[in-house]
Amino acid sequence: MYKDYQYLQEIMTPEQVKAVPLTELPQLCDELRQELIAIIATTGGHIGVNLGVIELTVALYYSFDFPNDGLVWDIGHQIYIQKMLTGRLPLLKEIRQNGGSPGYAYRPESEFERVTSSHAGASLSLALGASMANRLKGNTQMSIAVTGDGSLVEGSIQEALNHMAADKGRTLLIINDNEMALDKNFGGLHEHLKAISRNPEKSSNVFTELGLQYQGPIDGHDVIALVQLFKHYDKELDAPAVLHIKTIKGKGLESMADNSPVRIHWNFPFNTETLENTEGPKSPSHAGAFAQSLGELLEQDDKVFVITPATLQNTGIYKLSQQYPQRVIDVGMAEQHSITLGCGMALEGIKPIICFESTFLQRVYDQIIHDACISNIPILMVAARSGHTGLDHCTHHSLLDLSYLRIVPNLRVLYPADQEDLKACLKREAANLNGPTLILFPYGGTIDDPQKPLELDYQLSEQAAEKTLILSVGMQHLNAQKVRAQLQAQNINSRHIAVTCLSTMEPKLKALLQQVETIITLEENILDGGLGSFVFENIENGSKRPTILRYGFPKKYIEHGTRDWIYKKYHIDAESISLSVSQHFAQQQQG
């Protein structure tokens, strides 16, 4: 993949970037673009935004002294070029592989990544805090935040802008305006940036009205002009400033960008000549099943209204937004607003269904508790990609869901067992919505679904209890079936039940807990506060307590990797669990 470029090196340092003649920087950018396309065509990853920030990244490293100067990228998925300029091009070739480099900013990997990040909104607060610390220490280092125009709607950036306008430090906010987040941007601030771009000579805008120095919009692909401007900032800037640049998301692959906003944001490996994917999903996705059922609801019930905070694609509802543009809206990266907006609609008799990626749901914990659950407002939240998300970043896994959600009063938490159960659950809950309700579903497709027949907690038969009970939730049902079969081969008989209600245990299941001797719980969640804890809490005081063997993740941030690889590493694959359980029974017999 790597070839003998004129300026790009296999192991390149910021000092080598600075040694390139200024007039030759466009050549370095061309080489970086070629190499980036070749790598991501093989590995998959966030292609569009990284193609868009090549010139910006080169100009920043040419002009400033990192890591002595501070640089924070909002979201953190646009640091592929930074990797290439800081000695990590070989690691970039291994992104999103088992044991390889992550596809987002990862602080332990390099001093040039100041934080581990993948969510929007934190960059300016971090940069402003660093700037204030510099001033307290008496140094004059520059502190820089790069944020996309989509991230500007985040409440935390608005709070930081308010503070920045009253500060005196050397803080530079660079707005990388490509008019896209995961999808096209939305709202008044987005329209304001477009108006500035149409009339750049206008002297007043939201930033100047705050009293901030503002420059732009300028061409974010003119690397020489960017260097000249950054050199000026480095010498002359003595107060906070905003630089507004315009870039093209997917520059160099414009035909892919024009045809598919989701593919240019993130893509599977692809053929660089035809641009056709060389890999893809192995089975129909859970998000697709959810969207199909949601579409039927929209058709049947005119009170259903769908809200999402910039996750039309990953929740599967992009086509529905085209089909029902007045009833499926994307409010941009405004997670907190989306929940409370839905609450306001529910007050007037509308049925809001608010679609999230689960990793972003934790950002609205206060709104769930305070705005929805304290008033017991009937909204339906649906969170995709709960649990481990495979080759995504540690920040994108949702391994705390069960622990932090099931403890909220008035919140009904459901985790359907498979795709058919997901579709039925959505329709059932929407038809009977009388309080805050949350449906979780995992990352994956039908290939991950358990085999039929499957016993569900809300459909229990009256069959006699085995002495051993296996309970699983989320993505662990198929794994639990394998464990049951492997134990049966060792003459350890058990009953397996899929747990789908995590807020209040189904009465028949609760009664069953009192009748067994051993309970085995499997979950794709940290063990603290998860399914095993839920089971323990529902065993009646005073009764003979069964032994509970819990299998899940330890309380740590789990790295990326394929599920098979991660399960084996953390000993929650079927073979490891079966061995552990059989050893438990062997010790019991010896005791």
N, C-alpha and C positions, 0 to 999 in steps of 0.2 A: 504493500500500500504506500508506504513512505518512499519517496524518490529523491534524487539529488536536485533539490530546488536551489535557486541562486542565493536566497537569504534564509529560508526556513530551515532550522536544524532539528535533528531528532531530539536532542536535549538542548533546549534554548533557554537563555536566561534574560531577565530584563536588561542587563548590561549589553547583551548582544542586540537586543531590539534597538537600544539607543545608538548603537554603532552603525546602523543602516543609514545611508545618506537620506536626508529629508525627501528629496525628489524621488527616491526609490521606494518610499513607503507604499505607494499603490501596488508595486510589484510584490512586496511582502504580503499585502492583503490578498492579492490574487492567489498566491501560493497557499495561504491559510484557507481560503475558500475552497480551492480544489481538494486540499487534504481533508478538510472537514466533511465535504460531501462524500468523499471516498470512505471515510471512517464510519459515518452514520449510516451509509448504505449497507454496511456490514453489520453494525451493532444495533441499529435502531436508536432512537433518542429524540431529544428536542432539537429539531433541525432548524426551524424557521427563525426563531429569535436569535439563535447563535449566528446564523448567516447575516442577520441584520445588525449585529453589534461588532462585526469584525473591525471596521475602521475605527469605531469608538474605542474598542479595547486597545488596539495598537496605539492610537493617539494618547490614551491615558498612560500607558506604560512607557511611551517615548518621552512624555512631558513631566511626569511626577516620579517621586522616589518611594515606590512601594517596597516593603510594607511599612516604612517609616511614615509616609503619608498614609492615610486610611482610606480604604475603598470598600464599600458595602453594596452588593447587588441585591436589589429587591427581588424576591422569590428565589433566586439562586440557581435557576436552571439555564442561565445564559452565561455560564462561566467556562464553556468548552474552550474558547479562544484563550482565556486566562490560563487554563491548564497548559495549552500549547506554548505559551510564552514564558512559563515558569517551570520548565523542566519536566513536564508531565505528559508530553505527547504519547509516550508508550502506555501510560495509564489510561489515556483517553481511548486507546484502541481496545481496552478491556472494560469499558463502562458497561454497567447493567449485566455483568456476568457474575456467576457464583464466585465470591471471594475477590471480585474485581473492584475497580473504582466506581463510586456512585455517580449518578448523572446530575447531581445538584452540588451546591457548595457544601463542603464537608470539612469542618475546622481541623480535625485531627490529621488530615492529609497534607496540609500545607499552611505555612505562615501567611500565605497570600489570601487564604480564605479566612476572614476574620470571624465568621460565625457559620454554624451549620443551619441551613435555611432552605425552605421551599414554599413558604406561604407569603402572601403579599402584605405590605403595609408597615413592616418594621424598619426599613432601611433608613429613613430620615431620622427617626428617633435615635437609632444607634449612632448615626453619623453626627448628629447634633450633640449627643452625650459625649462622644469622643472629642469633639471640638471644644466643648466646655472644659473637659479634663485637660486638654492641651493648654488652654488658657490658664487654668489653675496651676499647671506645672511650669508655665512661663516659656513654652516653646511655640513655634509658629508653623507647625505642620498643618498641611491641608487635610480636611476631612470631607470625603466625597460620598454621596449616595446616588446610585443610578436606579431610577424607578421607571416602569412603564406607565403610559398614560392610563391604562386600565386600573393600575394600582392606586391612582390618585383619589379614587372614590372611597378607599378604605378610611374608616373613621380615625385610625391611629395616625395616618399621614396627615389628615386634616388637623389633628391636635398638634402634631409636630410642626406643621407650617405656621400655626398660630404662635407657637413658642419661638420658632426660628425668626419670625418677623420682629421679635423683641430682643433678639440676641445680638451679640457683637463679634461672634467668632468667625473663623475662616472655614465656613461650611458651604459647600457647593452641591446643590441639588441639580442633577441632570435628568431631565424628563425625556425618555426615549419614546417618542410619539410615533407609533406605527399603526394607530387606529385599530389595534386588535388586542384582545386578551386571549382566552381560549376561543372566543368568538368575537364578533364585532362589538365594539364598546357601545355604551348606552348612557344617556342622561345629559343633564345640563352642563356639567363640567366638560364632558366629551364634546358637546356642541360648541362650548366656549373655546376650546383648543382649536377646533376646526375653523371658527371665526377668526382667531388670531392668525392661523395659517393663510386664510384667504386675504387678510388685510394686515400684513406684517408691519406696515408703517404706522398703524394705530398706536398711540403713545400709552394708552391705558389698558390694563387687563387685571385679572384677579390678583396677580403677583405684585404688580406695581402698586395696586391699591392697598396692599398689605405693607408697602414700604420697602419691598425687597428689590435689589438689583435684578433686572431681568434682561436676557438677551435671547433673540430667536424670533421665529424658528429658523434654524439653519440646516443645511444639508449634512446629515449624519454620516454620509458616505464620502465626504470630501476630507480625507484623512489629513492632508496638508493644512487645510484651513482649521481643522480641529486642533492640530498641534500648535499652530500659531496662537489660537485663542487660549488654549490651556497654558502655554508659556506666559501669556499675559496675566492670566489668573494667578499663576504661581508666584509671579513677581509683585503684582499690584493689589490682589484682592485683600481687603481688610475688613470685610463685613459679609454676612450671608448673601448668597446669590443663587439665582435660578438660571440654568441654561436649557433651552428648549430646542431639541434636535428632532428632525424628521428622518425616519429610516423606513426601509422596506422589509417587512417580515418575510424571510425566504429569499432574499436577494441572491441571485444565481440560480434559483429554482423557481422562477416566477410562474412557469406553467403549472407546476404542482400547487403553488399558492393560490392561483386563480381557480383551480378546479376543486380544491378541498381545503378549507380553513383548518379542519382538524388534522389532516395529514401533514400540513406544513407546520403545525404547532408541535406535534409529536408523531413519529412514524415508525412503523416496523422496518426492518431491513428492506432495501429496494434495489432494483436494477438502475444503475446510473444512466443508461442509455434510454430505456423505455419508461423509466420512473414507476414501473409496476412493482408492487410489493412482492418480495421473494419469500416472506413469511407472513403469517396472519393468525387470527383466532382459530383455535382448533375445534370449536363447537359454538353453536348459537349462544350468545351471551345472556347473562341474567339481566343486564340493562336493556337488552332488546325485548326480553319477555315482559319486563316492567312497562316499557314504553307501549307495547302492544295492548296491554291491559288498561293503561292510562288512556290511550286513544279511545278505547271502547267506552270508558267512563265519560270522557269529554263529549262523545257522541250521544250518550244516553241521558246525561244529567247536565242541564244548562247552568246549574249552580256551582259546578266544579270549575275552579280557577287555579292555574298552575303558575308557581313562582320558582325561579332558580337564580342563585347568585353566581353567574358566569360559569355554569356547569351544564349547559345544554347538551354538549357532546358526551361527556363521561357518564351522564345519567341516562343517556339514550333518547332524549326527547327533542333533539334538534328538528327532526321532520315534523313533529307535532307543533313546534313553534311556527313553522311555515304554513301548516294546515289551519291552525287556530291562532293567528297573530294577535287577536284581541283577548284571548283567554290563556295564552301561554307566554309569559314575559320573563325576560332575563334582565334583572336589575343591576347587572355588573357585579364587580367584587364588593358587594355590600351585604355580607352575610348577616350581620346583626339586623340591619334594616329589613331583610327579607322575612325574618321570623315575625317581627313586630308588625310589619305591613300585613302579613297574613292574619295576625290577630285582629287588626282593625277591620279587615274584610269579614272575618267570622262574626264580629259584633253585629253586622248587618245581614246575617243570614246566608252569606256565601260560604262554600266549602273550599277553603284554600288547601291545596296540596303543594308543599314546599319541598323541592327536590335538591338534595345536597350530595356532594362527595363526603363520605364520613370523616375524612381527615380535616375538612373545614368545619364540620359540625361542632367540634370542641370550641371553636371560636365564638359560638353563640350560647354558651352554657348559661350565662346570666339571663339572656332573653328567654331561653326555654324555661328557666326557673321563675324569673320575676314577671315577665310579660305574658307568658302563656299559662304556666301551671298554677301560680298563686291565684289567678282569676279563673282557672279551670276553663279556658277558652277552647272551643272545639276546632283545632287545626290538625291537619295530618302532615307529618314530616316523613320523608322517605330518604334514607341515606344509603347510597351505593358504595361499594368497595369497602365494606366493613371487614375488619380482620387484617391479615397479612396480604399485601398487594404485590407479592412476587418480586420482580426486578425493579420496582420503584424504590424510592429513597426511604430511609428510616423515618423521615418526617411524614411520609404519605401512608404508612401503615396505620391502621386504626385498632390498636390492640388494647385500648382502654375503654372501649365502648360500653361493655357490659358493666364495668366497675363504676363508671361515673354517671351512667344514664339510669340504671335500674333503681338507684336510691332516691330519685326525685319524686316527691309526693305528687299525686294526680297524673303522673305521666305513665301512659300505657306503652310498654316496650315489647315489640314483637319481632321475631327473627324467623321468618318462614323457612321450611325445611328444604325446599327445592323450587324449581321454576314454576311448577304447577301450583304449589302451595303459595308462592309469592303472588301469582296472578289472582288466585282466589282470595287471599288475604287482603289485597288492595281493594278489591270490589266490596268485600264484606265490611271492612273498616270504614270505607267512604260512605256506605249506605247507612251505617249505624254510628256516625261520628257524633259523640256527645261530650268529648273532652280532649285534651292534648294527647295525641297518639303518634308514636314513632315506629316506623317499619325499617329494619335493617336488612340489607342483603349483601352477600360477599362478592369479591372480585372473582370472576371466572365464568364458566358456561356449563352447558348440560353435561359435558365430560366429567365435571366435578360433582354432579348430583349423585345422591345415594341410590342404590338399587331398590326396586320395589319387590315385595311389599315393605313398607316402612311404617312403624307404629308412632303416631303423633301424640303429644301430651294431651291435646284437647279431644282426642278420639279413642281413649283407652278402652280396651275390652276388659271383661271381668275375669280373665284367665288367671289361674293360680300363679302366685309369684315364685320366681326362681330365687334362690338365696343370694344370687349376684345380679346386680342391676347396672347396666351401662347407660349413662345419660350423655348426650352430645348436643352441641349447638353450632349453628352456622356452618362453616366449611368442614366440620369434623364428622359429619354423619357417615360418609363413605369410609373414612378411616375407622370409625367405630364398628361398622359392619365387618371390616377386615379383622379387627381385634376380636370381635365375637367369634368369627369363624376359626381363628387361630387358637383361641382358648378352648373352643369346643373340640378341636383336634387333640387337645390335652385332657379331655374329659372334664373340663370346667364349663358347665352350662350357665348361660346368662340370658337375661332379657334386655333388649336394646330399645330405648325410647328416645325419640327426637324431641328436645325441649324447644318450644317456639314462643312461649310467653315468659318474659324475664322480669316483669314488674310484680305480678302476683302469681304464685304457683297454682296451676290447675288443681282443683280439689282432689281428683282421683289420683293424681301423681303424688300429691302431698300425703295422702293416706297410704300409698304404696311404700313410701320411704320408711314407714314405721314397721314394715313387714320383712325387710331384707336384712342380710348380715353384712354384705359388702356392696358399696356403691362406687363405681368407676366413672369419673367425669372427664370429658374431653372437650377442650375449647381452644379457639384461636384467639386468645385474649390473655392478658397477664393473669396469673393465678390470684393475685390479691384482689378480692372483691368480685370475682367473676362467677362462673357457673358453680364451681365447687363451693364457694362461699354462700351462694344462693341456696344450694341444697342443704348445707349445714344449718342455715338460719331457719329452714322449714322442717327440721326434725323436732318433734314435740319434746318439750322438757319432761323429764321423768321417765320417758320410754327408754328401752334398751337402745343405745346408740350404735348404729352400724359403723363399720370402718369405711372411711371415705378416702379413696385413692384419686388424687387430682392430677390431671395432665394438661399442661398449657405452657405458656411462656413465663420466664422469670421476670421480675420487675426491673427491666432495663429496656433501652431502645434497640430494637432488633434490626439487624442489617438487611439489605436487599438480598434476594436470591430466589431461585425457583422453590416452589413449595416442597418438593421432594428433598432438595438439598437442605433447606432450612429445618424441615421436620426431623431429618436424621441428625442434624447438628445439635438440635435441642431435645432430642430423644422423645419426640412425640409422633414418630412414625409408627405404623401398626406393629412392626417387629419389635421395636424398643418397648412399646407399651405392653405388648403381650409378654415379653420376657420379664418386665418389672412385675406384672401382675402374677405371673406364675411363680416368681421368686417369693412374692408375698405369701401366696398360699402354701408354698413349700416350707417357709419359716413358721407359718401357723401350725402346720402338722407336726413339725419338729418340737414346737413349743408345747 
